[in-house]
């Protein structure tokens, strides 16, 4: 089957940010999204706010922008707008990969959405446990022949994405020992997890045809890979990230993503191959980053060289600085270093719990404050 890839301006980006609604008094998740969306009204243009799988969640979607800072500004304005309606309802907003203590079986699936109903009917217990939140970054690619070589290159940096954004150390009131419990939860869905490492667009078309033929999927967006093509928009969509608690860190991680896509695109323009790793190394790297976060020792290349992920970022960021300058995101890319120095969200959450006698409600309060203030505590 033929899958067309939409026309888009090279390296433009858009961001989708999943936000959880919590009760101000208890800190528990609350099914406030339908009421909030009714107050916000219908908006099919960009930017906008929309529903998600659970009634405790709203998703903020930016317009396409050339510069990371403009996409982040969209998110900041949308947060302000949603907060204005949430405040009198006694609802606070937060974003992290998981909620520290709410229970999955108490959450409600958004009604009237056939796609969600089909997902839950098919995946049952695992699907109902998807009490998780993430950030998706779209970066435009002007030629579909570049899409899978760039995705293969990005898979080498999946552990960097995972470690920097890891924000789900707790699940249902327990410390899981993982920096990103969300990463391992989400891959339980049959079409989620790591993408196949294709080299040609035609391989993707053949795989989609096979999956549709045997009834695994009906629509392309049912392929919920960590990194995937988004043919409608003409983008590569990086979905690796846990929910990121504040717009400053979203800007940092979006800039890193945009710069890496442009870097690999330039390599292809120059006639050079984009490095890729064996699938078993990619899989191991994902697990290491989910388990150990910023303390992960990752596999760097097909030869099996290894390095602490933070040290590898030390080497990567200077390489990307000229590209960040060209894309107008030098400041945002520089904030990646701040995440390394200050600690990723999972590290901050663990510190807050330790400083407050193990209180996970204190963790929720900290996450609410980060989203409201727009920067880490």
C-alpha positions in Angstrom: 0.0 0.0 0.0 1.1 3.6 -0.6 1.5 5.9 2.3 2.0 9.6 1.4 4.2 11.8 3.5 2.9 15.3 4.0 4.8 18.3 2.7 6.4 20.3 5.5 9.1 22.9 6.1 12.3 21.3 7.2 13.0 21.2 10.9 9.8 23.0 12.0 8.6 21.6 15.2 5.4 21.1 17.2 4.9 19.8 20.8 2.1 17.9 22.5 2.1 18.0 26.3 -0.1 15.7 28.4 -1.3 17.3 31.6 -2.9 15.6 34.6 -5.7 17.1 36.7 -5.5 16.6 40.5 -7.7 17.6 43.3 -6.2 20.5 45.2 -6.9 19.1 48.7 -6.0 15.4 48.3 -3.6 15.5 45.5 -5.4 12.6 43.9 -6.2 12.5 40.2 -9.6 13.9 39.3 -11.9 13.4 36.3 -12.0 17.2 35.5 -11.0 17.1 31.8 -14.5 16.9 30.3 -15.6 19.9 32.3 -12.5 21.9 31.5 -12.8 21.1 27.8 -16.4 22.2 27.8 -15.4 25.5 29.3 -12.6 26.0 26.9 -14.8 25.4 23.9 -14.0 23.6 20.6 -10.9 24.7 18.7 -9.8 22.7 15.7 -6.9 25.1 14.8 -3.5 25.5 16.4 -2.7 25.8 19.2 -5.4 24.0 21.1 -6.4 21.8 24.0 -7.9 18.3 23.5 -8.9 15.2 25.4 -6.8 12.1 26.0 -7.4 8.4 27.0 -8.4 9.2 30.6 -10.8 11.8 31.9 -8.1 13.1 34.2 -6.0 14.3 31.3 -5.9 17.2 28.9 -3.4 17.5 26.1 -1.9 20.8 25.0 -1.0 21.0 21.3 1.2 23.8 19.8 1.1 25.3 16.3 4.1 24.4 14.1 7.0 26.8 14.6 10.5 27.4 13.3 11.8 28.1 16.8 11.5 26.1 19.9 10.9 29.1 22.1 7.7 29.9 20.1 6.3 26.4 20.6 7.1 26.7 24.3 5.3 30.1 24.4 2.2 28.4 22.9 2.3 25.9 25.8 2.8 28.6 28.4 -0.3 30.4 27.1 -2.4 27.3 27.0 -1.4 26.4 30.6 -2.5 29.8 31.7 -5.8 29.5 29.9 -6.5 26.0 31.3 -5.4 27.1 34.8 -7.9 30.0 34.7 -10.8 27.5 34.5 -9.2 24.8 36.7 -8.6 27.2 39.6 -12.2 27.9 40.7 -12.9 24.1 40.3 -10.4 23.3 43.0 -8.2 21.5 40.3 -4.4 21.7 40.1 -2.4 20.7 37.0 0.8 18.7 36.9 2.9 16.7 34.4 5.0 13.7 35.1 5.3 10.2 33.7 3.1 8.7 36.4 1.1 10.0 39.4 3.0 9.2 42.6 0.1 7.5 44.4 -3.3 7.5 42.6 -4.7 4.1 41.6 -5.2 3.1 37.9 -8.5 1.2 38.5 -10.1 4.4 39.9 -9.6 6.3 36.7 -12.2 6.7 33.9 -11.7 6.2 30.2 -12.9 9.2 28.1 -16.3 8.2 26.7 -17.5 8.6 23.1 -14.1 7.9 21.5 -14.1 4.7 19.4 -10.3 4.7 19.2 -10.0 4.5 23.0 -12.8 2.0 23.4 -11.1 -0.3 20.8 -7.8 0.1 22.6 -9.3 -0.9 26.0 -11.3 -3.7 24.6 -8.3 -5.2 22.9 -5.6 -4.7 25.6 -7.9 -5.1 28.7 -5.9 -5.1 32.0 -2.7 -3.6 30.5 -4.7 -1.0 28.6 -6.6 0.1 31.7 -3.3 0.6 33.5 -2.1 3.3 31.1 -2.3 5.9 33.8 0.8 7.6 32.3 1.7 10.9 30.6 4.2 12.0 28.1 5.5 14.7 25.8 5.6 14.3 22.0 7.9 16.4 19.8 7.3 16.6 16.1 10.1 17.7 13.8 9.5 18.2 10.1 11.5 16.3 7.4 11.3 17.6 3.8 11.9 14.2 2.1 10.4 10.9 3.2 13.6 9.1 2.0 15.3 10.6 5.0 12.7 9.5 7.6 13.9 6.1 8.6 17.7 6.8 8.4 17.0 9.7 10.8 14.9 7.6 13.0 17.7 5.0 13.2 20.1 7.8 14.1 17.7 9.1 16.8 17.5 5.6 18.4 21.1 6.0 19.3 20.0 8.9 21.5 16.8 7.4 22.9 18.6 6.7 26.3 19.5 10.4 26.4 15.9 11.4 25.8 14.7 8.9 28.4 17.2 9.8 31.1 16.7 13.6 30.7 12.9 13.4 30.8 12.5 10.5 33.3 9.8 11.5 35.8 8.1 8.3 36.9 9.9 6.8 39.9 6.6 6.1 41.7 3.7 3.8 40.8 0.5 3.5 43.0 2.3 4.7 46.1 5.5 2.6 45.7 9.0 3.6 44.8 9.7 1.3 41.8 13.4 1.7 41.7 13.1 2.9 38.1 13.8 6.4 36.8 11.0 5.9 34.2 8.5 3.3 35.1 6.3 4.8 32.4 8.7 3.6 29.7 8.2 -0.1 30.7 4.5 0.3 31.3 3.8 1.8 27.9 5.7 -0.8 25.9 3.2 -3.5 27.2 0.8 -2.4 24.5 1.1 -4.6 21.4 1.9 -1.7 19.0 4.0 0.4 21.4 7.7 0.3 22.2 10.7 0.5 19.9 10.1 1.0 16.2 11.5 -1.5 13.5 14.8 -0.3 12.1 13.8 0.1 8.5 16.1 1.6 5.8 13.4 2.3 3.1 10.0 3.8 3.2 8.7 0.9 1.2 9.4 -1.5 4.1 7.2 0.7 6.3 4.4 0.6 3.7 4.6 -3.2 3.5 4.5 -3.6 7.2 1.5 -1.3 7.6 -0.3 -3.3 4.8 0.4 -6.6 6.7 -0.8 -5.2 10.0 -4.0 -3.8 8.5 -4.6 -7.1 6.6 -4.6 -9.2 9.8 -6.5 -6.6 11.9 -3.7 -5.4 14.2 -4.3 -1.8 13.3 -6.9 0.2 11.4 -5.2 3.6 11.4 -1.5 4.6 11.4 -1.7 6.4 14.7 -2.3 3.0 16.4 1.4 2.4 15.9 2.4 3.9 19.2 6.2 3.6 18.8 8.7 5.5 20.9 9.8 7.3 17.6 7.6 7.1 14.6 6.8 8.7 11.3 3.8 11.0 11.3 2.9 11.0 7.6 -0.1 13.4 7.9 2.1 16.2 9.2 5.3 15.3 7.4 7.2 14.9 10.6 9.2 12.5 12.8 7.4 12.2 16.1 9.6 11.5 19.2 7.3 10.0 21.9 10.0 8.7 24.2 9.7 11.4 26.8 8.0 11.0 30.2 5.6 13.8 31.2 7.9 16.9 31.7 6.9 19.0 34.7 7.7 22.5 33.4 8.0 24.5 30.1 11.7 25.3 30.6 12.7 21.6 30.5 10.2 21.0 27.7 12.1 23.7 25.7 15.4 22.0 26.5 14.4 18.6 25.4 12.5 19.9 22.3 15.6 21.8 21.2 17.8 18.7 21.6 15.3 16.8 19.5 15.1 19.5 16.8 18.9 19.8 16.6 19.5 16.1 16.3 17.0 15.7 13.5 18.6 18.6 11.6 22.1 17.2 12.4 21.2 13.9 10.8 19.5 15.6 7.9 22.7 17.5 7.1 24.7 14.3 7.3 22.4 12.7 4.7 22.7 15.9 2.5 26.4 15.5 2.6 26.2 11.9 1.4 27.3 10.4 4.7 25.5 7.5 6.4 23.8 8.1 9.7 25.3 5.7 12.4 22.9 3.1 13.8 23.2 0.4 16.4 22.1 -3.2 16.5 18.4 -3.6 17.7 19.6 -5.5 20.8 21.8 -2.6 21.8 19.0 -0.1 21.3 16.7 -2.3 23.5 19.3 -2.6 26.2 19.9 1.2 26.2 16.2 1.8 26.6 16.1 -0.5 29.7 19.3 1.0 31.2 17.9 4.6 30.9 14.5 3.6 32.3 16.1 1.8 35.2 19.0 4.1 36.1 18.2 7.5 34.4 21.1 9.9 34.6 23.3 7.2 36.2 22.9 4.9 33.2 26.0 3.6 31.4 24.8 3.5 27.8 26.1 1.8 24.7 27.4 4.4 22.4 27.8 2.7 19.0 27.7 -0.6 17.1 31.2 -1.4 18.4 29.8 -1.6 21.9 31.7 1.3 23.5 30.1 2.5 26.7 29.9 5.8 28.6 27.8 7.4 31.4 24.9 9.1 29.7 25.7 12.5 31.3 29.3 12.3 30.0 28.0 11.5 26.5 25.8 14.6 26.7 29.0 16.6 27.5 30.4 15.4 24.2 27.2 15.9 22.2 26.1 19.4 23.1 29.1 21.2 21.7 28.6 19.3 18.4 25.0 20.6 18.2 25.8 24.2 19.2 26.2 25.5 15.5 22.9 23.8 14.6 21.2 25.3 17.6 22.5 28.8 16.5 21.1 28.3 13.0 17.7 27.1 14.4 17.5 29.9 17.0 17.4 27.6 20.0 20.9 28.1 21.6 19.4 29.1 24.9 17.0 26.2 25.1 19.7 23.7 24.2 21.8 25.1 26.9 19.1 24.2 29.4 19.9 20.5 28.8 23.0 21.1 30.9 20.8 22.5 33.6 18.9 19.3 33.8 22.1 17.3 34.2 23.4 19.7 36.9 20.2 20.1 38.8 18.9 16.6 38.4 16.1 15.2 36.2 12.5 15.2 37.5 12.7 11.6 38.9 15.7 12.7 41.0 13.9 15.8 42.3 10.8 13.8 43.1 12.9 11.3 45.1 14.6 14.1 47.0 11.3 15.8 47.8 9.9 12.5 49.2 13.1 12.0 51.3 13.0 15.5 52.6 9.3 15.2 53.7 9.4 11.9 55.5 8.4 9.9 52.4 5.3 12.0 51.7 4.1 11.5 48.1 1.6 14.3 48.6 4.6 16.6 49.0 5.8 15.3 45.6 2.5 16.2 44.0 2.7 19.7 45.5 6.2 20.1 44.1 5.1 19.0 40.6 2.1 21.3 40.7 4.4 24.2 41.7 6.8 23.4 38.8 4.1 23.5 36.2 2.7 26.7 37.6 6.1 28.5 37.8 7.4 27.1 34.5 10.8 26.0 35.9 12.2 23.3 38.2 12.0 23.8 42.0 
